[in-house]
């Protein structure tokens, strides 16, 4: 793709990024219209009596999986942020890396965190 040109590659990158954000935004908006608040509460009679590495599969209420489930989810979410270090390695290609790299890392982290929390909330509410 770089054989065609850097500007064309940047345009294609912008188009693909916009498409990705449009799909994520559509899922969030449509998911909010189909959400049900009771999906965040598990009644004790809906809990199965199975076990896994974190213990029982929940005990009902708003925090059914306890601290073990929260830590298991946090460990899983860690892998969602793999690749952010690549922003720092592109410093040789930008005009003012001392200013641009910290801003881009912070903005990317904020936007991705907001979108990740929004999509996770919407998917669990549907």
C-alpha contacts under 8 A as a table, 3 or more apart, distances in Angstrom:
res1	aa1	res2	aa2	distance
1	X	4	X	5.74
1	X	5	X	7.30
1	X	9	X	6.28
2	X	5	X	5.12
2	X	6	X	5.78
2	X	9	X	6.13
3	X	6	X	8.00
4	X	8	X	6.79
4	X	9	X	7.51
5	X	8	X	5.37
5	X	9	X	6.18
6	X	9	X	5.01
6	X	10	X	6.13
7	X	10	X	5.02
7	X	11	X	6.18
8	X	11	X	5.01
8	X	12	X	6.20
9	X	12	X	5.15
9	X	13	X	6.11
10	X	13	X	4.94
10	X	14	X	6.15
11	X	14	X	5.06
11	X	15	X	6.22
12	X	15	X	5.03
12	X	16	X	6.16
13	X	16	X	5.21
13	X	17	X	6.08
14	X	17	X	5.09
14	X	18	X	6.07
15	X	18	X	5.16
15	X	19	X	6.13
16	X	19	X	5.03
16	X	20	X	6.11
17	X	20	X	5.08
17	X	21	X	6.21
18	X	21	X	5.14
18	X	22	X	5.99
19	X	22	X	5.01
19	X	23	X	6.21
20	X	23	X	5.29
20	X	24	X	6.32
21	X	24	X	5.10
21	X	25	X	5.99
22	X	25	X	5.08
22	X	26	X	6.03
23	X	26	X	5.06
23	X	27	X	6.24
24	X	27	X	5.18
24	X	28	X	6.28
24	X	115	X	7.74
24	X	119	X	7.47
25	X	28	X	5.06
25	X	29	X	6.11
26	X	29	X	5.16
26	X	30	X	5.92
27	X	30	X	5.30
27	X	31	X	5.63
27	X	119	X	7.44
28	X	31	X	5.05
28	X	32	X	6.10
28	X	118	X	6.79
28	X	119	X	5.77
28	X	122	X	6.16
29	X	32	X	5.26
29	X	33	X	6.75
30	X	33	X	5.32
30	X	34	X	6.69
31	X	34	X	5.13
31	X	35	X	6.02
31	X	122	X	5.55
31	X	123	X	6.88
31	X	125	X	7.95
31	X	126	X	6.46
32	X	35	X	5.12
32	X	122	X	6.07
32	X	126	X	7.94
34	X	126	X	5.92
35	X	122	X	6.77
35	X	125	X	4.87
35	X	126	X	4.57
36	X	39	X	5.87
36	X	125	X	5.40
36	X	126	X	6.09
37	X	40	X	6.03
37	X	41	X	7.89
37	X	125	X	6.19
38	X	41	X	5.44
38	X	42	X	7.89
38	X	125	X	7.80
39	X	42	X	7.10
39	X	124	X	6.85
39	X	125	X	5.39
39	X	126	X	7.29
40	X	62	X	6.25
40	X	124	X	7.19
40	X	125	X	6.62
41	X	60	X	6.64
41	X	61	X	5.12
41	X	62	X	5.07
41	X	64	X	7.88
42	X	46	X	6.39
42	X	47	X	7.01
42	X	59	X	7.69
42	X	60	X	4.55
42	X	61	X	5.56
42	X	62	X	7.20
42	X	64	X	6.99
43	X	46	X	5.48
43	X	47	X	6.97
43	X	59	X	7.93
43	X	60	X	4.81
43	X	61	X	6.42
44	X	47	X	5.45
44	X	59	X	6.03
44	X	60	X	4.75
44	X	61	X	7.82
45	X	48	X	7.98
47	X	57	X	6.82
47	X	58	X	6.42
47	X	59	X	6.68
47	X	60	X	6.96
48	X	57	X	6.69
49	X	56	X	6.98
49	X	57	X	7.05
50	X	56	X	6.31
50	X	57	X	6.21
51	X	54	X	7.54
51	X	55	X	5.37
51	X	56	X	4.85
51	X	57	X	6.07
52	X	55	X	5.45
52	X	56	X	6.76
52	X	57	X	7.25
54	X	57	X	7.88
54	X	68	X	5.54
54	X	69	X	6.26
54	X	72	X	7.68
55	X	68	X	7.85
56	X	59	X	7.45
56	X	65	X	7.58
57	X	64	X	7.75
57	X	65	X	6.38
58	X	64	X	4.28
58	X	65	X	4.41
58	X	66	X	7.31
59	X	64	X	4.89
59	X	65	X	6.85
60	X	63	X	7.30
60	X	64	X	4.88
61	X	64	X	5.56
63	X	66	X	5.82
65	X	68	X	6.71
65	X	69	X	4.73
65	X	70	X	6.96
66	X	69	X	5.54
66	X	70	X	6.47
67	X	70	X	4.97
67	X	71	X	6.11
68	X	71	X	5.19
68	X	72	X	6.15
69	X	72	X	5.00
69	X	73	X	6.09
70	X	73	X	5.08
70	X	74	X	6.11
71	X	74	X	4.93
71	X	75	X	6.13
72	X	75	X	5.15
72	X	76	X	6.32
73	X	76	X	5.02
73	X	77	X	6.14
74	X	77	X	4.97
74	X	78	X	6.24
75	X	78	X	5.18
75	X	79	X	7.41
76	X	79	X	5.89
76	X	80	X	7.49
77	X	80	X	5.19
77	X	81	X	7.32
78	X	81	X	5.76
78	X	82	X	7.24
79	X	82	X	5.27
81	X	84	X	6.20
82	X	85	X	7.53
83	X	86	X	5.54
83	X	87	X	7.91
84	X	87	X	5.82
84	X	88	X	7.90
84	X	105	X	7.41
85	X	88	X	5.59
85	X	89	X	7.03
86	X	89	X	5.18
86	X	90	X	6.75
87	X	90	X	5.58
87	X	91	X	7.43
87	X	101	X	7.02
87	X	104	X	7.71
87	X	105	X	6.80
88	X	91	X	5.74
88	X	101	X	6.41
89	X	92	X	7.40
90	X	93	X	5.63
90	X	94	X	7.21
91	X	94	X	5.66
91	X	97	X	5.34
91	X	101	X	6.78
92	X	97	X	7.35
94	X	97	X	5.77
94	X	100	X	7.58
96	X	99	X	5.77
96	X	100	X	5.89
97	X	100	X	4.96
97	X	101	X	5.39
98	X	101	X	6.25
98	X	102	X	7.17
99	X	102	X	6.15
99	X	103	X	6.55
100	X	103	X	5.31
100	X	104	X	5.97
101	X	104	X	5.11
101	X	105	X	6.04
102	X	105	X	5.16
102	X	106	X	6.14
103	X	106	X	5.28
103	X	107	X	6.01
104	X	107	X	5.17
104	X	108	X	5.84
105	X	108	X	5.23
105	X	109	X	6.04
106	X	109	X	5.15
106	X	110	X	6.11
107	X	110	X	5.12
107	X	111	X	6.04
108	X	111	X	5.26
108	X	112	X	5.88
109	X	112	X	5.28
109	X	113	X	5.89
110	X	113	X	5.19
110	X	114	X	6.17
111	X	114	X	5.23
111	X	115	X	6.15
112	X	115	X	5.11
112	X	116	X	5.83
113	X	116	X	5.05
113	X	117	X	6.05
114	X	117	X	5.28
114	X	118	X	6.04
115	X	118	X	5.02
115	X	119	X	5.99
116	X	119	X	5.31
116	X	120	X	6.02
117	X	120	X	5.14
117	X	121	X	6.00
118	X	121	X	5.16
118	X	122	X	6.11
119	X	122	X	5.12
119	X	123	X	5.97
120	X	123	X	5.24
120	X	124	X	6.19
121	X	124	X	5.33
121	X	125	X	6.16
122	X	125	X	5.06
122	X	126	X	6.29
123	X	126	X	5.38
